[in-house]
Amino acid sequence: MLERRIAIVGAGLIGGGWVLHFLRLGFKVHIYDPAGGSAERLADAVRANWPLLGRLGLADDARPDRIVWHGAAADAVREAAVVLECAPERLDLKQGLFAELDRAAPPDALLFSCTSSFTISEIRGRTARPARCLLGHPFNPPHILRLVEVAGGPRESEPVRRAMAFWLSVDKVPVHLRKELPGHLVNRLTAALFREAVHLVAEGVADIEDIDRAVALGPGPRLALAGPFLNYHLGGGAGGIAHYLEHLGPSQVARWKTLGAPELSEEVSARIVAGVRSETAGRSVADLAAERDEKLLRLAELLS
Amino acid sequence: MLERRIAIVGAGLIGGGWVLHFLRLGFKVHIYDPAGGSAERLADAVRANWPLLGRLGLADDARPDRIVWHGAAADAVREAAVVLECAPERLDLKQGLFAELDRAAPPDALLFSCTSSFTISEIRGRTARPARCLLGHPFNPPHILRLVEVAGGPRESEPVRRAMAFWLSVDKVPVHLRKELPGHLVNRLTAALFREAVHLVAEGVADIEDIDRAVALGPGPRLALAGPFLNYHLGGGAGGIAHYLEHLGPSQVARWKTLGAPELSEEVSARIVAGVRSETAGRSVADLAAERDEKLLRLAELLS
């Protein structure tokens, strides 16, 4: 493994998931998180998830207590080879934090932001060494799903090459983006799907529960196996994607022109909230998330 | 089971999948398909898929040869309780066919079109009994995935109520659409996702293989478990979807405004074809589809 000295700044939902991931691989994890009660919440999460991490495979030296808390971000990253910034999604906060991390971390450390809302170019604006500050965006939960989106430099630049090698070395599949866009890559795809789902709700085409059910029983399982291009390749018969694009491409383009551009109005939001409430029938988010994680793990076992 | 007398008009990819499904449940299936070699192709498909159907669960009276071929559509549907039209996607062909099916089938039969390109209102225009002509749109492969989209009448109308009961009785999950739209429901959602994927290719953000990999390792597994609303509910922390919409709704709406509206130009199409060719590395569509079906089956077993 390339870089054993990991620091995680912000141990909430995403940062906490990264902690689980690196504990599983036997890392000692240095953490800074100023939020009240964060150490207790993280300890609870480690305890609750340790059996699941065991099923993913524990390294010989994996222990649930290999966590070192620090009272300042600069202290947490002082000896780090890799820093993961998972602070709240506020641009000024992240900009200031990155300037501080850049000053305190060793000059050859890689600094990743887990931001979902901003581009790394926005975040690293106040650093002295912006080239080593990169996007490292996981897909929740980061201790189970293997995708990491990397952006912030050309594929052949030294920091990006090191970043790709690092993520591969820690059991992740990095995907490099040549350009920075709001939402990076997959959150743009899910936003596009969500926009149309909201349109169908706004138009009264189907209920929330029916839309969720339709996705999970139709395209969802296929998207767990393959992305959109490979899916349409299999929809093209023996001629594959070339046949599909030639014969059904025009009908796709015609359909695109009919897709909606809804407002997320208060009325539509209220219908979504009511629909999800009916769908989840009193079960807590924590309970639903635990069930999801259990199923994601079994799915990962099945597909690996 | 409600309606045992099934007729399938058109036994290609989708119609053939329906044949497999109903053979598995022990039905005798009446078929009309004028395409040359269709009987041999279907027999091959039944033989190749019988072990897979066995794992899904064969009815006691399921036999691979309970197929009755007819030389005319009218003959195939003469005694049917349920007719599934899966002819090629040409509107004039389907309109003429539905007029013929409507004349020949018993007055109380339900007639479903599997069309993905047209609305049922367009297709049933020349029938004498349009109310009993409905959309019954599966998601490929129909012998594995359980979704059926039903449209063409109000939820409480007698034909729609019978249609929903029929699909439930044959191990499917019907979702009723209150309005007809191009692409019905899920194909609009996948079209929205595909449009943004094409945009990212056109903009040079990422390679075809990376986009496919990112979906399958990120949002795909979650969409196999739950649809978009439930996914964002779990992204909202303890406050669920209400918290998500309140705090991250505006950033979703802002992201929607940045989504692309690409052309499916010859140049972009060529890049997609080249990317998929590289990704599939010489494997045939049939081989890839068989692997997909095997994995979908195991996924269905896991999630059921």
Interface residues (C-beta under 8 A of the other chain):
Chain A: L13 S117 F139 N140 L145 R146 L147 E149 V173 V175 H176 L177 R178 K179 L181 P182 G183 L185 V186 N187 R188 L189 T190 A191 A192 L193 F194 R195 E196 A197 L200 E203 G204 V205 A206 I208 D210 I211 D212 R213 A214 V215 A216 L217 G218 P219 G220 P221 R222 L223 A224 L225 A226 G227 P228 F229 L230 N231 Y232 H233 L234 G235 G236 G237 A238 G239 G240 I241 A242 L245 G249 S251 Q252 V253 A254 R255 W256 T258 L259 A261 E263 L264 S269 I272 V273 G275 V276 E279 T280 S284 V285 A286 L288 A289 R292 K295 L296 R298 L299 A300 L302 L303
Chain B: L13 S117 F139 N140 L145 R146 L147 E149 V173 V175 H176 L177 R178 K179 L181 P182 G183 L185 V186 N187 R188 L189 T190 A191 A192 L193 F194 R195 E196 A197 L200 E203 G204 V205 A206 I208 D210 I211 D212 R213 A214 V215 A216 L217 G218 P219 G220 P221 R222 L223 A224 L225 A226 G227 P228 F229 L230 N231 Y232 H233 L234 G235 G236 G237 A238 G239 G240 I241 A242 L245 G249 S251 Q252 V253 A254 R255 W256 T258 L259 A261 E263 L264 S269 I272 V273 G275 V276 E279 T280 S284 V285 A286 L288 A289 R292 K295 L296 R298 L299 A300 L302 L303
